[in-house]
């Protein structure tokens, strides 16, 4: 499989830790990992397959490095690119903004011609709303939802299941191309 670009941002270190776990669970050497604060549009253009990781802050704000990069992110042509997104949020303290960052990025990717894979079921979560809910199927998020604040005991299990899922979906997209 071709190299996959994994771009993530972390303010408190939690998304950094989750990303390290993700890389360990991935078990292949085809990932190239970069913090979004060090990334450029040209870095995104190097990959046809991408994984993005971020947290949602406060009232639906992007993680600060993603926020800083967002104007550039909106200029990327995602045509022909397949993207999976994982997001961290607090479904109790910020129930109406749970993993909004995932939805914010997903909608730009789709608008710019990309394919988003890795949809994740909402079942079992206690949020009240989210920009990450798929508009025509509110039983699914645009990507993996992690609540490390309130359900850290489920993080590894969810990561492992999602990795299996997106590997299959990445391979399916490659075979269809």
N, C-alpha and C positions, 0 to 999 in steps of 0.2 A: 504494500500500500504506500502511496505517496506520503510525503511529510504533511503533518497536520499542524497548523498554528494554533496554539492555546494562548489567548491573551486574557489577563485578569488584572483586577485592581483590588487593593486591600488597604484600609486605613488603620484598623486595630490589630491586624495580623490574623484574624479568624479566616478570612477568605484565602490568605496566604497558606495557612495550615490545611484548609480543605483542598486547595490546589495541589499541595504536596501529596496528600492522601490520594487524590485523583490520579496523579502521575504514577504513584505506586500501584494502585489498583488497575491501571490501564495495561500494564505488563507488556507493552510493546515499546520499541525504541523509536517510533515514528513521530513522536510529539516534539515540537520545538516550542518551549515555554518562554513567554515574554510578559513582563509587567506592562500594563497599558501606559503607564507614565513614561516609559522608555520607547514607546512604539510610534510609528509614523504610518501614514496612508500607504507608503511604499511597502512597509512590512506586511500589511494586509494583502496587498496585491501579489505577494509571493505564494499565496496558498489558495487552493480551490476548496479545501476543507478546513473549517475553523471551529474552534470551541472557545466560547467566551464565558468568563466568570466574573461576577460582581455581586456587591451587596446593595440593598436599597436603604437609604438613610432617611430618617425623619418622615416627612409627609410626602413620600414618593420620590425623593431625590436620588440621582445616581451617585454612586461612590465617587469621591472627589477627583480621582485621576480620570475616571470615565467622564465625569462632568467637564473636566478641562479638555478632554479629547473630543467631546461630543460634536463640536462644529466640524472638525475634520472627519469624524466618523460618518457624518451625513453626506459627505462628498464621495464616499467610496462606491464604486460600481460593483454590486454583488452579483451581477449576472454570471451564471455558471458556478456560483459558489454555494456550498452546502454548509450550514452553520447550526451548531447545537449550543444552547445557552444554559448555564446553571446559575441560580441566584440564591442569595441568602437574605432572609428577612425575619421579622418578628411578627408572627401572626396574632399575637395577643396584644402587645403594646401598640402596634400599628396595623391593626386588623384590616383597615380599609385601604392600606397601601402595600400589602404583603407582596413582596418580590416585584414591585412595579418596574424596577430596572430591567428585568427580563423582557417585559412587554414593550418598554420603550425601545430597546435595541431591536427586538424581533420585528416590530412594525417598520422600522427604518430599513432593515435587511430585506423584507418582503417588498416594500415600496421601491427599493433600488435593485430589484430583479433577482434576489437571492432566494434560496430554499431553506426554510427552517425545519429541522428535524429534532427529535427528542422531546416531543410533547409529553407532558406528565399529568396524571390524573389528580384532580382536586380532592378526591375522596380521602377523608381522614384529617384534613386540615380544618382549622377553625377561623379562617379569615372571613371578613365580611365583603370585601371587594378587592379587585386587583386589576391593574392595567395589563398584567400578564395573562389574564383569562382570554382564551381564544374567542373571538367575537361571535362566531357561529356555533361554538361548542363550549359553553361555560363549565363543562365538566372536566376541562383540560387546561393546563397552563402551557404557554409557549415553550417552556423548558423545565428543568428540574428545580423543584422548590425545596429549599433547605431552611429549617428553623433551628439553628444551632443554639439559640438562646433558650428555647422551651422544649426542644426534642432532640437534643444532641445524641441521645442513645439510638436514634434512627438514622443519623447521618451516614455512617459507613454502609449500612444496609441499602439505603437509597442510592448512594453513589455507585455501589457495585451493580445494582440492578440497572441503573441508568446507563452505565458504561456498556453493559451487554446489549442494551437496547440500541444505543447510538452506533455501536460498531456494526450491528446488523443493518441499520438504516443507512449508514455511510456506504456500506458495501452494496446495498440495493440501488442507491443512487448511481454509484459507479458502474454497475452492470447495465443500468438503463441508458447511460450516456453513450 
